[in-house]
Amino acid sequence: MVATMATADAILKEVYEPRIREQLANYNRATKRMEESAEGITSDAGGKYVVFTVHIKRNSGVGARREMEALPTAQNQSYARAQVSMAYLYGSIRISGPTMKLASTNEQAFAAVLDEEVSGIQTDLKRDYNRQIWGDGTGVIVTSSGSYAVNTIPTTYTPASFEVGMVVDIYASDLTTQKASGRNVTAVTANTSVVVDGAAITTGASGDVIVRTGNISRETMGFAGIVNNSGILYNMDPATYPVWKSTVNNNGGTNRAISESLMIKMVDDIYTQGGDTTVIWTTLGVRRSYYNLLVQQRRFQEPKQFDGGFTGLGFTTERGEVPIMTDIDCQPNKMYFLNEKEFTIYQPADWQWMDEDGSRWFRVSGFDAYDATNFKYMQLGCHRRNSQGLMADITES
């Protein structure tokens, strides 16, 4: 009998390459630049919240008078207290006892399972943190675009961070009424639909939202919540303090072509509020629209190197050139005009492992397995909301 690969299979050794071939997108551009370009990262933060004072009104006791007319009535400066609550971010891993003993060399496994799980959860946490920094703290990742009575949820926008395998909860638009919990995402059709497992969701409605399981209204504050002209931020309501709002330029939900005049107006509007735009964040599609605009005007620009090693197109203003950066987690049809000097990342410490009792590994009661948890307490703070701007409803290319 002739020896073949099939007959010799039992004695052949499988040889694995020393590293795993990554198939997932792990870009974290916004958080990386924010950590390098913001006002700073401070450990001067408690476990509950940070408070800073905001100057909201001048002394209006000034005026011009004729001789012997009554002097202006004395007034005073006005201040408000902003309270920044911490967000608590966690990532957990579990390793079986036999795995901890056996998976220690590359010959015995694809890679040392222990090392892959430890480094993998750290990568996943940073990736999810980048997603959160574009949100509004509610945890909403996907919103239903129509009613449904099955497990297929229609949507017009699914971000790059929304992937098969995520475990999610589904809530009504009030962010309180839960319609499903602990569902696994089994399919994602970009900007069309999301499919989850389990029983049919018979009460699905337009406006339903999908969040990571347990994350509802617990995530860190991000640009969508900060760069806004409405909504309470850090316990301060712009309805009470009109100065506490960003400049927002939209087109009522109808997309329009990008133009330099719109961009200049946004930079100028922010300048009149006392702020200087230091970076413009947008999507790949809007960036392409801006590039096409330059080509149409026969003004070709090569990507430039900006501070911190970041590369992007530039937008020229009378106060200097502003880098246009892209992030795959940015919402479509938008450009964020940020004054990074007014941001601070509050965190008592960077990512770390829970090891208060002397070990990062905790045996799971009743099982031959061990758990470890990576965590960070943090919040993105903005001291001057009115020096930030949002241009929405821009056509993507």
Secondary structure, DSSP 8 states (H G I E B T S, - for coil): ----TTTTTTT------SS----S----HHHHHHHHHSSEEE----SSEEEEEEEEE---------TT---------EEEEEEEE-EEEEEEEEEEHHHHHHTTSTTTSSS-HHHHHHHHHHHHHHHHHHHHTTS-SS---EE-SS-BSSSEEE-S---TT--TT-EEEEE-TTSSSEEEEEEEEEEEETTTEEEE-SS--TTB-TT-EEEETT-TTTS---HHHHS-SSS-BTTB-TTT-TTS--EEE--TT--B---HHHHHHHHHHHHHTT----EEEE-HHHHHHHHHHHHHTT-----EEEGGGEEEEEEEETTEEEEEEE-TTS-TT-EEEE-GGGEEEE-SSSSEE--TTS-S-EE-TTSSEEEEEEEEEEEEEES-GGG-EEE--B---
